[in-house]
Amino acid sequence: MVSTPEQRELICRARNGDKAAFETLIGPQLDRFYGLAYQLIRNEDDAADVVQEALIKAYRSLGSFRGDADFFTWMARILRNTVLDELKRAVRRHEEPVETLPESLDRSLEGKAEQKELREIVHGCISQLSSKLREPLVMFDIEGYSYEEISQILGINIGTVKSRLNRARESLRQKLNKQRNRLAGWVKVSDELPAS
Amino acid sequence: MNCQQVEPLLGSYLDGPSELGKVNFAKVEEHLGACRACSTSLDDLRWVIAQLKAQPRIKAPEDLAARLHRRLALEAEPPRENWLVRLQQFINWPSLAVGAVVAAGVMFFVLRGPQPVVGIYASAVPIDQNVAVQIAFEVDEDVQGVTFDIRLQDGLRFVDSRGQPLQTQQVAWRGELRRGKTVVPITVRGIRPGRWEILAVVRKNQLARKTHIIIPVRAQRSGNISVGEG
């Protein structure tokens, strides 16, 4: 995967100190970066801070960007590392995550308390996954990253991405099964459902 | 297959026969047709994935771009493109599929004092095999305005990003050496049998330091090389 000619031109200009070129480059990706940071951190303010910090790091590191890599995945890798640093700092500070839910883009969901509750149940179970399993799940199933992008961002091969994703989904299924009482009404829970 | 074998394969099963292989896919399908518990697990898994895919897209806060703009305004210009990155775009340091072997050359570069010539000898490599070579430059202080020059003798060629030999046999560039060790990785290929030399020269004003790396290329294929200083 390589950067587009337009991206390469902007990267070249940004490397020479053109900050507007850098902003043009990352502007269309802000929602994607923020979405990923938010899904991994689960706090709006912290996610915004982390995205800003990661983008400044990326700007300072433009000289080390190799043109044969995809610019977006290079940036996402910096973002992911910054997220991990932030999570480690939070652990050192003994902070409990305080989840803040941003408004959905899908206005049809607004005001539906039940939808929100379901989202909270699902996210509660996702947050119990190890980061090794949570990352590919969030990237692929929620944020829509491709296997190849995840492979490059996490620095693991595509087979490992798929294997971790399947383990994450299976683990999530088992965790959600344990929430079957809260999920009643959302999904038909069979009496014969195998114990997890 | 039994339930214990099938359950971990359900995720791959959803991705189709290409992920699981036709035989395993058929076996899982056969089991699912007969086992209500696993069939229910599969439905659950589909539901879980559907819930994940249905998670609403999160939009960045409206002021994030403006905040970033203000932070960027305080930033100095980014460091210019690293010369090593530029070099790596030209001559390749790949994880080659064709049995690459590594010769490590070390050049100790001191600005003052006598001029040593370091020779590195590798054991023979087969013809047409790509060889990864690391040339390390070590300095005890930052040195600006350094010229690097790497030349290959006739029987060697640099290798491009696809692992194919280039026509060029010399690269030179200006850069800087940071305190400590700077490693320049290159990949070359022996195209003719013989004892061929890689000459790496680093210059600062009138001072120069040279490293000779001898790569014997033999006609037949296979075998590894080891490295020793001479």
Boltz contact constraints between the chains, C-beta under 6 A:
constraints:
  - contact:
      token1: [A, 15]
      token2: [B, 81]
      max_distance: 6.0
  - contact:
      token1: [A, 17]
      token2: [B, 77]
      max_distance: 6.0
  - contact:
      token1: [A, 19]
      token2: [B, 72]
      max_distance: 6.0
  - contact:
      token1: [A, 30]
      token2: [B, 60]
      max_distance: 6.0
  - contact:
      token1: [A, 30]
      token2: [B, 64]
      max_distance: 6.0
  - contact:
      token1: [A, 31]
      token2: [B, 59]
      max_distance: 6.0
  - contact:
      token1: [A, 31]
      token2: [B, 60]
      max_distance: 6.0
  - contact:
      token1: [A, 34]
      token2: [B, 60]
      max_distance: 6.0
  - contact:
      token1: [A, 35]
      token2: [B, 58]
      max_distance: 6.0
  - contact:
      token1: [A, 38]
      token2: [B, 58]
      max_distance: 6.0
  - contact:
      token1: [A, 48]
      token2: [B, 61]
      max_distance: 6.0
  - contact:
      token1: [A, 48]
      token2: [B, 64]
      max_distance: 6.0
  - contact:
      token1: [A, 52]
      token2: [B, 67]
      max_distance: 6.0
  - contact:
      token1: [A, 52]
      token2: [B, 68]
      max_distance: 6.0
  - contact:
      token1: [A, 55]
      token2: [B, 68]
      max_distance: 6.0
  - contact:
      token1: [A, 56]
      token2: [B, 71]
      max_distance: 6.0
  - contact:
      token1: [A, 59]
      token2: [B, 78]
      max_distance: 6.0
  - contact:
      token1: [A, 60]
      token2: [B, 78]
      max_distance: 6.0
  - contact:
      token1: [A, 62]
      token2: [B, 78]
      max_distance: 6.0
  - contact:
      token1: [A, 63]
      token2: [B, 78]
      max_distance: 6.0
  - contact:
      token1: [A, 63]
      token2: [B, 79]
      max_distance: 6.0
  - contact:
      token1: [A, 63]
      token2: [B, 80]
      max_distance: 6.0
  - contact:
      token1: [A, 63]
      token2: [B, 81]
      max_distance: 6.0
  - contact:
      token1: [A, 63]
      token2: [B, 82]
      max_distance: 6.0
  - contact:
      token1: [A, 64]
      token2: [B, 82]
      max_distance: 6.0
  - contact:
      token1: [A, 64]
      token2: [B, 85]
      max_distance: 6.0
  - contact:
      token1: [A, 66]
      token2: [B, 85]
      max_distance: 6.0
  - contact:
      token1: [A, 102]
      token2: [B, 58]
      max_distance: 6.0
  - contact:
      token1: [A, 104]
      token2: [B, 56]
      max_distance: 6.0
  - contact:
      token1: [A, 105]
      token2: [B, 56]
      max_distance: 6.0
  - contact:
      token1: [A, 105]
      token2: [B, 57]
      max_distance: 6.0
  - contact:
      token1: [A, 105]
      token2: [B, 59]
      max_distance: 6.0
  - contact:
      token1: [A, 106]
      token2: [B, 56]
      max_distance: 6.0
  - contact:
      token1: [A, 122]
      token2: [B, 51]
      max_distance: 6.0
  - contact:
      token1: [A, 141]
      token2: [B, 52]
      max_distance: 6.0
  - contact:
      token1: [A, 142]
      token2: [B, 52]
      max_distance: 6.0
  - contact:
      token1: [A, 142]
      token2: [B, 55]
      max_distance: 6.0
  - contact:
      token1: [A, 166]
      token2: [B, 11]
      max_distance: 6.0
  - contact:
      token1: [A, 166]
      token2: [B, 12]
      max_distance: 6.0
  - contact:
      token1: [A, 169]
      token2: [B, 11]
      max_distance: 6.0
  - contact:
      token1: [A, 172]
      token2: [B, 48]
      max_distance: 6.0
  - contact:
      token1: [A, 173]
      token2: [B, 44]
      max_distance: 6.0
  - contact:
      token1: [A, 173]
      token2: [B, 45]
      max_distance: 6.0
  - contact:
      token1: [A, 173]
      token2: [B, 48]
      max_distance: 6.0
  - contact:
      token1: [A, 187]
      token2: [B, 47]
      max_distance: 6.0
  - contact:
      token1: [A, 190]
      token2: [B, 40]
      max_distance: 6.0
  - contact:
      token1: [A, 193]
      token2: [B, 40]
      max_distance: 6.0
  - contact:
      token1: [A, 194]
      token2: [B, 37]
      max_distance: 6.0
